[in-house]
Structures are given as C-alpha cells and as structure tokens.
Amino acid sequence: RKCDVVNRGFSGYNTRWAKLILPRLITKSTGAESTVAVTIFFGANDSALKDLNPKQHVPLEEYAENLKSMIQYLKSLDITEDRIILITPPPLHEPTWEKECLAKGDKLNRHNATTGEYARACVQAATECGTDVIDLWTLMQKDEDFSSYLSDGLHLSTKGNSFLAAQLWSHLEKKLSAFPSLLPYWRDVDHTDPAASLL
C-alpha cells in the first residue's frame, strides 16, 4: 500500500538487449523522485555457452559492462545508486536442466560454474558502482539441495521466487519505511462504513 510495482521481465533476454530497451522502459518522465528502487536481474541467459547457445550468450566482460551501463543510465535520470539493486543469476542445477535440453533435442547449454563467474561479475559491478546486490547464486547454494529453488534447473520455482522475495524485501524494507501508507491496513478499515476509511 505504499508503492506501485512495475514489472518489466522479458523471457530469454540478456543484458545486451536490455541495455538497448532500458531507455524505453524508464524515462525522465517516469519521475526519479518517486522511484524507490530499481532491480536489475540478468545473467542466466548471458552465461549460456557460446558454442551451444550463441543467440543468448554475452561474453563475461561485456555482461559486466552492460550492467554498469544500465546503472549509469539510471543515474543520468537522477535515480541514485542507493536505489539500484543488482541481482545475480541463480545457480544452475545441471542434471535437471540437461533433461530439459535433451527433451528439446539439444545438449546441456549452460554450466553452473560458468553462471558463477557471471554472478561474481555482477557482485563486482555492484561494488564498483556502489549499488546494493543480492548474490542469489551464492545464497541459494547454501542449501545443499538448491534444486528445489528451480522449476526446471534454470528458472525459479515458487519456492525460489519466495526466497528471492524475502531477500529483496530485506533491501526494500528500509527504503520504504519512511513512506506513508496510501491506504489503511485491512484491519483498520471500518467495515460498517468502508468509505469513511477508504475515501
């Protein structure tokens, strides 16, 4: 009840494409002063193996530069680095993802170790630019059976999305604490006269 959440997730996209479309998604008219936070969550597609998935693959160095470029663009709109949160790719559960690939007639086109390199590059980019970062790759692997966080070895499951939401909330809670609620908590609504509470 404090903010609108604008989701701009694009299936299959990488940082090379995201960098190009970001100016269409967030413009000066979006209003920097009313933007509480922007998350940037890429790397699972960028880290696809070049020889097996050249369409989505982005070289590691370019991936890092693309993240920095997106941060610089947001800063040019007066969205300060303390309101930008990078999120690393989650880990890859190779046995499960390989089954998905084989079912489509493909070979395993990603490796968890490679994804880890991209996760470290994301953390490094956040450090260099002074933004927050959620190292999903490392955090999820603290659980021995991290595969439950993934629906198919690559994409987040319901449990994985809940895990990310909890991590994200710890970053957002302090940013939102100073904002007033635009609408009352449901228990505070006068059920005999809702208009008195809501209008």
N, C-alpha and C positions, 0 to 999 in steps of 0.2 A: 504493500500500500504506500510505498514511498517513491517508486520509480517504475517506468515502463522498461521492459526488456526487449531489445530489438535484436533478433537472431538473424544472422546472415551466414549460415552454414551452407557450403556448397560441396556436395558429394564429389569426391575424386579430385578436387582442386589441389594445387600446390602453391608454394609461395611465389613462383614466377608469375602465375596467373593472378593470384590475389593482389600482388603489388600493383598490377595494372588496373584492376577494377576498384581498388580501395577508394580512389577519389570520387567514384560514382556512388559509393555506399555511404561515405561520411564526408560531408561538405562543410564549408564555412557556415552555411545556414543551419546546419544541424545544431549549432549552439554549444560551444565549448564549455561555457559557464554552467550549463545544465547537464553536462556529461559527467557522471560519477565515475565510470570505469569503462575501459575497452579491453576486451580479451583478444589475444591473437593465438590461435591454436592450430599449428601446422607442423608437419614433419613426417607423418606416417606415409604420405604419398611421395614427398620429396625423396625419402630414403629408399624408395623402390630401387631394385637393382637395375642399373643402366642397360645391361645387355638383354635382360628379360622383360623390362617394362620401361622402354625409353620415353614413352609419352608422358608419364608422371614423374620420372626421375629428374631431380635437380641436384647438381653437384654440391657437396657439403659446403664449400666456401661461398658459393652463390646463395645457398639457403640462408646462411648466416647474414650475408649482405642484404638479402631481401627482407629479413626480419628487421634489420637496422633501418632500412629504407622506409618500411612501414611505420616504424616508431618516429622517424624524422618527419614523415608526412603528418602524422597526428600532432606532433609538437608544433609544426608550422600552422596548425589550426588552433593553437593555444591549448591543446589537451596535453597537460604536463605529464612527465614520466611517472609521477607518483599515482597517476590514474590509469596507467597501462600495465596489463598483466599478461606476460607470455606464458603459454602452457606448452610443455614439451610433448612430443608424441608419447602415447602409452607404449608399454613393452609389446613385443610381438610373440605370440605363442606359436612357434613354428609348426609343431605337429598338427595342430588344428587348422592353421591357415593353409598348410600344404594340402590337406584333404580338400579344402575349398578350391584351391588352384587345380588340383588333379581332376576334380569333378567337372571343371570347365575345359579340360584338355590342356592345361598349362602346367609349367613347372613352378616350384616354390620361387616366388619373385621378390621376396624380402627376407632379411635375416635380422634377428633380434640384436646381434652385436652391432650391425650397421645402424639400426634405429637408435641404439645407444649413443653412437657417435653424433647423430643429429640432435639427440636430447642434450648432450653435453655442449654442443654448439649453441643451442637455444639458451641454455643457462648462461653461457659465456656472453652471448649477445645482450641478455638482460643485465648482466653485471656491468658490461661496458656502457650501456645506455642508462643505467640507473632505474630500471623498471623492476616491478615485482615479477616473480616467476614461480610457477608450480611445476616441479620436476616430477611429472606423472610417471615417467619411465622408472625412476628410482623408487618412488613411493609405493607403487603397485607391486614391485618385486620384493618388497619387504615381507609380503605374504608369499609363503612357499608355493602355494597353488594360485598364482595370479591369473590363471586361465579363466577363473570364474568372473573376472572383471571384463572379459571379452566374449562377445556373442559368437564369433567365428574365428577367433585367433588374432584378429586385426581391429575390428570395430568394437566400441564399448557396448557391454551388456547393460541391463537395467542396474545390476549391482555396480558396474563400472561407472555409469552415469551418476549414481548416487554417491559413489566415492569421490568423483570429481566435484560434484556439487558441494560436498562437505568441505573439501579443500578450498574451493573457490569462496565459499561463504566466510571462511576464516579471514580471507583477504578483503572481502566486501563489507563485512560487518562493521569494521572500524571506519570505513569510508562513509557508510550510511548512517552511523549512529547520530550524527549531528543533524540529519534531515528530519523534518517533522513528518508524521504520518498524514497522508492526504485524506484518508478515510479511517474511521474508528475500527478497533478490533471488534470482531463479531459479537463477543460477549457484552460489549459496551453499547450495542445498538438497542434502543428502546423498541422491543418487539410489538408493543401495543401501539406505538406511533413511530414507525421507522423513518418517516420524513423528518421528524424532529432531530434525528441523529445524522441523517444522511444528506439533507439538503441545506 
